[in-house]
Structure formats: C-alpha cells, structure tokens
C-alpha cells in the first residue's frame, strides 16, 4: 500500500493512500486495513484538518503511474517493506 504525505500551501497535511485489487479483496474478506500515521511521520495533532487523497490501481504499475501525477518535490514518501505485519 502506498502511503505518502505532503504539505499543502496552507500548511495542512495532504495524506495520499492507494487502494489496489489486493486491498479490495482483503476488505471483501472482512479484513480491515489499518493505517498508522506514524508510518509517514504524521503527528496526532495533524490528523484533524488533514486532506486525504485515495486512489485506485489494479496493480503496482498502474498505482505508480497514478502516483506520479500526485506527488511533487515536497512529497515525503516512506516505503514500508512488503510482509511487514505491523498495522499500516
């Protein structure tokens, strides 16, 4: 799952998350998807008022193409290794 954070011009946080076919399958199976804002260095006080962008891609290649349209040089991207079982 792609997780990215950027600062908007007004200082608020923009949180970017993807939803893939794998995520949809998990949700349909009753498996919730957890997101820990600490994974992208999101401070608790920043959650309220944050803007959120969700995007879909059937696979990682499509997700990557879409993500390229959403990021800028100011975007912080934190890679979580596959298989990391910690809540994300």
Secondary structure, 3 states (H helix, E strand, C coil): CCEEEEECCCCCEEEEEEEEHHHHHHHHCCCCCCCCHHHHCCCHHHHCCCEEEEEEECCHHHHHHHHHHHCCCCCEECCCCCCCCCCC
